[in-house]
Amino acid sequence: AGLRSVFVNHNVVIDPDTFRPLSAVTKRHDAVYDARTSAFKRHELAAGIDSLALIAGYLPMRGLHDDVYTRRIRQLLDGAHWYNDPYSPDYRYLTPPEVNQALNECRVGLCLSAEEGAMRASMQYLLAGLPIVSTRSKGGRDAFFDPDYALVVDDDPQAIARAVQEMIGRNIPPETIRARTLE
């Protein structure tokens, strides 16, 4: 139609004042996966990680909750720490500052879906200073990835677990990841 257009990844609207490194927070978990419990998120790929934390989006009212999948994942990842378990009687969405606090208690952020848009959690990880382990994907979440702090690996739980350990071993200061992402 002759109109000028500009590509803008929706992750540019994540609030950098909310998602940031918190230096006084102790790291408690090797990896975190912030994702609703839907099959396309492929939580099972995190099964090789010994110290895993999960932040769950629970959307039954929009038809975006798969009860069979969620129960299977809870059983498969029975040693994981849930910041907000979808089956807990006191389940609630975490506020953005609570999500940032949880991310800062973790060393690496996970991105495991094969197809998805920009994946808001990936930008939250980066702004909080977490390196990322991702599977190959379509949809644009890798727009802000840098090979220094984002590894893209095969769809294999052991490859993902090894990549998490590699990112931990790189010991990249959170402020460096954040600053380079903001650039």
C-alpha positions in Angstrom: 0.0 0.0 0.0 3.1 2.3 -0.1 3.1 2.7 3.7 6.5 2.8 5.4 6.9 0.0 8.0 9.4 -0.7 10.7 10.1 -4.1 12.3 10.0 -3.7 16.1 10.4 -6.8 18.3 7.8 -6.5 21.1 10.5 -7.3 23.7 11.7 -3.7 23.5 8.8 -2.7 25.7 9.9 -4.8 28.7 10.5 -2.4 31.6 14.3 -2.2 32.3 13.6 -0.5 35.6 11.8 -3.6 36.9 13.9 -6.3 35.4 17.5 -5.8 36.6 20.2 -7.6 38.5 19.8 -7.6 42.3 23.3 -7.9 43.8 22.1 -8.8 47.3 20.2 -11.8 46.2 21.6 -15.3 46.7 21.6 -17.7 43.7 19.6 -20.8 44.7 18.9 -22.5 41.4 21.0 -23.4 38.4 18.2 -22.6 35.9 14.8 -21.1 35.7 12.0 -21.6 33.1 9.3 -18.9 33.1 6.6 -20.4 30.9 3.0 -21.3 31.0 2.4 -25.1 31.3 1.4 -25.8 27.7 2.9 -28.6 25.6 4.5 -26.2 23.1 6.7 -24.9 25.9 8.4 -28.3 26.1 9.2 -28.3 29.8 10.4 -32.0 29.5 13.6 -30.7 27.9 14.6 -29.4 31.3 14.5 -32.9 32.9 18.3 -33.2 33.0 18.8 -30.1 35.2 19.3 -31.0 38.9 18.6 -27.5 40.3 15.6 -26.2 38.4 13.1 -23.5 39.2 9.8 -22.9 37.4 7.6 -19.8 37.1 4.2 -20.9 35.8 1.6 -19.1 33.8 -1.8 -20.6 34.4 -4.5 -19.6 31.9 -7.5 -22.0 32.1 -10.0 -19.3 31.4 -8.5 -18.6 28.0 -8.3 -22.3 27.1 -4.5 -22.1 27.4 -4.1 -24.7 30.1 -3.5 -28.4 29.4 -4.2 -30.2 32.6 -2.8 -33.6 31.4 0.4 -31.9 30.3 0.8 -29.9 33.6 0.3 -33.0 35.7 2.8 -35.0 33.6 5.4 -32.1 33.9 4.9 -31.8 37.7 5.6 -35.5 38.0 8.5 -35.5 35.5 10.1 -32.5 37.2 9.2 -33.5 40.7 12.4 -32.1 42.2 11.9 -28.6 40.7 11.1 -25.6 42.8 7.8 -23.9 41.7 7.7 -20.2 42.5 3.9 -20.4 41.8 2.6 -24.0 41.4 -0.5 -24.0 39.2 -2.0 -26.6 41.5 -1.3 -24.9 44.8 -4.5 -23.6 46.5 -2.8 -20.2 46.8 -1.6 -20.0 43.2 -1.4 -16.4 41.8 0.4 -14.6 39.1 3.7 -13.1 40.3 4.0 -9.4 40.0 6.8 -8.2 37.7 9.0 -7.3 40.7 8.4 -10.8 42.2 9.4 -12.3 38.9 12.6 -10.3 38.9 13.3 -11.4 42.4 12.8 -15.0 41.4 15.0 -14.6 38.3 17.8 -13.2 40.4 17.7 -16.3 42.5 18.7 -18.3 39.4 21.8 -18.6 37.3 20.5 -19.3 33.8 17.2 -18.7 31.9 15.7 -21.3 29.7 13.9 -20.9 26.4 12.6 -24.3 25.2 9.8 -23.9 22.7 10.3 -24.6 19.0 7.9 -22.0 17.7 6.9 -18.9 19.6 7.0 -15.1 19.2 9.6 -12.9 20.9 9.1 -14.7 24.2 8.8 -11.9 26.8 10.6 -14.1 29.4 13.8 -14.2 27.3 14.1 -10.4 27.6 13.3 -10.5 31.3 16.1 -13.0 31.8 18.6 -10.8 29.9 17.7 -7.6 31.6 18.0 -9.4 35.0 21.5 -10.4 33.9 20.9 -14.1 33.3 22.6 -15.9 30.4 20.3 -18.1 28.3 20.1 -21.6 27.1 17.7 -22.0 24.2 16.7 -24.6 21.7 16.5 -23.7 18.0 13.3 -21.8 17.4 11.2 -19.8 15.0 9.5 -16.6 16.0 12.1 -14.0 17.0 13.1 -14.6 20.6 16.8 -14.7 19.5 16.8 -11.1 18.3 18.7 -10.0 21.4 20.8 -13.1 21.9 24.6 -12.9 21.8 26.7 -16.0 21.6 28.8 -14.8 24.6 25.7 -15.2 26.9 23.1 -17.2 24.9 23.7 -20.8 23.8 21.4 -22.5 21.3 21.5 -26.3 21.6 19.7 -29.4 20.4 16.3 -30.5 21.7 17.9 -32.9 24.2 17.6 -32.8 28.0 21.3 -33.7 28.4 22.5 -31.1 25.9 20.5 -28.5 27.7 21.8 -29.6 31.1 25.4 -29.4 29.8 24.8 -26.0 28.3 23.4 -24.7 31.6 26.6 -25.9 33.3 28.7 -24.2 30.6 26.9 -20.9 31.0 27.3 -21.1 34.8 31.0 -21.8 34.2 31.4 -18.7 32.0 30.6 -16.6 35.1 29.6 -13.6 33.1 28.7 -10.6 35.4 24.9 -10.0 35.3 25.6 -6.3 34.7 27.5 -7.1 31.5 24.7 -9.2 30.1 22.2 -6.4 30.9 24.3 -3.6 29.5 25.0 -5.4 26.2 21.3 -6.3 25.9 20.4 -2.6 26.4 22.9 -1.6 23.7 
